């Protein structure tokens, strides 16, 4: 059924002001389109809806209950036969006679309060006219069994949703990055490699999903479950995201309260993170799908209706929670916003956004989040099902002759995971990961049991264009012969005659000499320059015609 905005969009400014007046709302907008947005924000307030419904005349309340019991709609002819007609009147007659103040039927009472619309809907027998309740208002009304469905908060205004930050599935790319780093034994990500989710929180997602086990002690590292990691990376993006969401929803150990920025939890008390999470998810399920919802009002209504949603028996004193900024302990209901309000905001702007369930928006660029809405993926994800329409992993990589490899986000994650294990990591670019093959990185891969031939097979299969021949030759030769050339910084001693070099080699200073590069040139071992010059002095070889000693940075190709 149409929502409130679509139900009222054909009416003039006068009609909108009539509705606003009957609800006790003042409209300031000078034109109908802006006034419609303003009115919708005011009407979709759960507390105000309850007040308006409770003040309806008895017969009008019965008419509304009939519509609610029939899931929000009833054939127009049947409804008006039972609850009275809606008089047909233009704006002039309506305003002149003030028909909305003297309604002749329950139909008119509901109509002028925007609780009732009428429109044609398709049926099995063709188009038919129905009386209906706008679907976002229907969510705020008593259900068929007479119990009220509470939807905390209200719609966002255009300003509050003017700078959106849309949800994505980038958490999947973050997990691939972190899993590859952990597989390589790294404790810290290389400089310039970034994650969209805080690393500590991402590790909690991996734990919940069964991809890693927690460290056994303070100095140990997490253990990767290689079979689970392999299966996770080989799934479609939709399957992987759905799996992460299911694991998070079912986890008893993933504790959002311990992750809230700026709060430090101390002591031996415990909280039920699972129950808190599902309390918020239940409320989100009542919000009109795809509508921008005001975050401050959402938090405020929870405080007014269910302030102890995460506190056993309403205990606001026993938890030891310290504010990091000033080390103040946050005891008592006076700090509800600092703790309980903070966990609601964190769930909305953190896990639910990172998992692709909620879009966010703010009133100014880079400002605090003021609005959120359920994404197109959210319905399936929250039901534990695989969503449709997610991006496919069909990208292609690019390999350069100098060993650099550029990988787009759309490349299968299992391929990037393997390439990363062969490579040195370079700083990320937008929507692209960059790696470089070096003798050191290839040697490290070899020690992990990886083979260059497997890397070449992967690169050939997923490259956007044929691999450079020199690139292929270099990898093939390295696998056969190892490092055949290296660039070094050397300290070189140059002497005037071969005899001087021979005499120096036989002296006590000979142990400080390295590789002989020529008849009069020799490498000085690192840090031995002063000792060599002292030895030359002892040999009486400090005349210009006997020695020319320089410290030279030389790039040499050395065959091994």
C-alpha positions, 0 to 999 in steps of 0.5 A, a space after each residue: 500500500 502507499 505510504 503517507 507521502 504518496 497518499 498525500 502528494 496529490 493534495 493542495 497545501 490547504 488540505 495538508 494544513 488541515 491535517 496538521 491542524 487536527 494533529 496539533 502540528 504547525 507547518 512552516 513550509 510555504 509550498 505543498 511539496 516541502 510542507 508534505 515532507 514536514 507533515 510526514 515527519 510530524 505524523 510518523 511519531 509513535 507517541 503522537 499517533 497513539 494520542 490521536 487514535 485514543 481521542 477518536 470518536 468511538 465509531 471512528 476508532 471502530 472503523 480504524 480497527 476494522 482496517 487494521 484487522 484486515 491488514 490495512 485495507 478494505 474495499 471502498 464500497 464495503 467500508 463506506 457502506 458501513 462507516 459513511 460516505 466521504 463528501 466530494 468537495 473542491 478546495 473552495 467548498 471545503 474551506 468555506 464550509 470547514 467540512 473537516 470540523 463538522 464531519 458527517 461520517 467516520 470515513 470523513 473523520 479518518 480521511 481529514 486526519 490522514 489515517 485513511 486513504 482511498 485508491 485503486 489496487 490491482 486484484 485478481 478480478 482487475 482494478 478495485 477501489 479500496 479504503 486503506 491506511 498508509 503503510 508507515 502509519 499502519 506500523 504505528 497502530 494497534 495490531 489485530 489482537 489489540 496490542 500496540 506496536 511501538 516504533 521508536 522515533 520518527 521520520 527524518 527531515 530532508 536536512 537530517 538525511 542530506 549527506 548519506 553514507 550508504 552501506 556496502 559489503 566492504 567488510 568482506 574485503 577487510 576480512 580477506 585482508 586481515 586473514 591474509 595478514 594473519 596467515 603470513 604471521 603478521 601482528 601489524 598491517 603494513 603501513 598504508 593498508 587500511 580497513 573500513 572496520 576497526 581491526 579489533 572489531 573485525 577480529 571479533 567478527 572472525 571469531 564469531 564466524 568460526 574463521 579463527 580461534 581466540 589466542 590461548 594467552 596474552 602473547 599468543 596469536 589467533 589460530 586460523 581455521 584453514 578449511 573454514 577460511 578457504 570455504 568462506 573466501 570461495 563463497 559468493 559475496 552474498 553468501 559470505 555476507 549472509 554468513 557473517 550476519 548470521 554468525 553475528 546475530 547468533 553470537 553470545 561472545 560478540 560484545 558490542 558494549 565492550 567495543 563502544 569508543 570512549 568507554 572502558 569496561 572493568 570488573 567481573 560483571 557481565 552483560 547479555 550482548 545477545 539480548 541487547 542486540 536482538 532487542 534493537 533488531 526487533 525495533 528495527 523490524 518495525 520501522 518502515 522499510 527504506 525510510 530515513 529514520 531519525 536517530 536521536 528520536 529513536 534513542 530518545 523513545 527507547 529511553 522513555 519506553 524501555 530504559 532498562 533494555 540491557 540492564 538486569 532488573 533495572 540495575 544502573 549502578 553495579 556495572 563498572 564502566 569508565 569514560 576514557 576521556 576523563 576516567 570518570 565512572 558512569 554510575 546511575 541512570 544519570 549516565 543513561 545517554 553515556 552508556 545505554 544511549 551509546 550502545 544503541 548509537 554504536 549498534 546503528 552506526 557500527 555493526 549494522 552499517 558495516 554488515 550492509 543492513 543500515 545506510 547512514 546519513 548526517 545533516 552536514 558533511 562529515 557530521 554526526 549521524 542523524 538518520 538511518 534506513 534499512 537497505 535493500 539487502 536488510 530483509 534477507 540478511 536479518 532473516 538469515 538468508 542470502 540477499 540478491 543483487 549483490 556485486 559479483 567477483 568478476 574483476 581482472 588483475 593487472 601485472 607489470 613487468 617490474 613485479 607490481 600487481 594491481 587487484 580490483 575489489 571485484 577480483 575473487 577474494 580467494 585469488 587476492 588472498 593467495 597473491 597477497 601471501 606471495 607479495 610485499 604489500 603496498 598502500 591501498 588505492 580507492 577500490 584497488 589493492 596493490 602488491 609487489 613481488 620481490 625475492 624476499 616475498 617469494 622466499 617467504 612464500 616458499 617457506 609457507 609451502 607455496 609454489 611460484 608455478 601456482 602463482 603464475 597459474 593464478 595470474 594467467 587465469 585472472 589477468 586482464 591481459 597476457 602477462 609480460 614475458 619478462 615477468 613470467 621469465 623472472 618468476 620462472 628463473 627464480 623458482 629454478 635458481 633462486 635470487 640471481 641478482 641483488 642490489 647492495 649498499 657497499 663500502 669499497 676501498 680503492 688502493 693505488 697498486 695491487 701490491 698494497 692490497 696484497 699486503 693489507 690482506 696479509 696484515 691483522 686488518 685482513 679479517 675486516 676485508 670482504 669480497 675482492 672486486 678487482 686488483 685494487 678494489 675490495 669490499 670493507 665489512 660493515 662498520 670496519 672503516 675506522 679499523 681499516 684506516 688505522 691498520 693502513 696507518 700502522 703499515 705506513 700506507 697513508 701517502 696519496 700515491 700509496 692509497 686512495 680510500 673512499 666510502 662509496 655506495 655502489 649498486 652491484 649485480 652479484 650472481 649467486 
